[in-house]
Amino acid sequence: MSGSRWAALLRGINLGKRQLKSAELKGVVEGLGFTDVKTLFASGNVVFTAPGTNAAALEAAIHDALAKATGLKSEIFVRGPNEMDAIVAANPFPEVAKERPSQLVVIFHRDAIDPAPLGELLESYDGPERVKATGRELFIDFPDGQGRSNLYPAMSKARPKLDPVNTARNWNTVLKIRDAL
């Protein structure tokens, strides 16, 4: 099959009761007729070749096929290689990427991030994290690690002003996904 390379990032996979084996995910994507399918890690990342250029259509197809095959309903975020390259290039915290890549997180959103509610949150939040929005992605430097941070609870309280539909990956994973495309 000729087509374009894509990465699909699934939200909330292998957290709590939302279990999905990589082989199952690969089978669902292959069942759609997509080729060169490869899963990365156990957090719901898959790269593949598919016809067309409509990411939203691919998101819907994977979502529906996954729900039908496994009963799991997960938000899907699809990005192409040019988008992943642009995300890597847009990293506002290159020193963190080099020195502490597991503490740099990219949160993928479906739509462009509205700066107003994000600005309101950051004005009222007094933590060590640095946050920068670029397009549909939010970059967060967690100098003390995600587990000790109060930023996620603060973001949860700011919903629905902040888009709650998203999925996060650390910098190491972002690079692996980009490189697999």
SULUR-V773742 format. One record per helix or strand. SS is the DSSP state (H for helix, E for strand). FROM is the first residue (numbers start at 0). LEN is the number of residues. If there is no record, write none. Layout:
SS,FROM,LEN  SS,FROM,LEN
This chain:
E,3,7  E,14,1  E,17,1  H,21,10  E,34,6  E,44,6  H,54,16  E,75,5  H,80,9  H,93,6  H,100,3  E,103,6  H,114,10  E,129,5  E,136,5  H,150,8  E,165,5  H,170,10
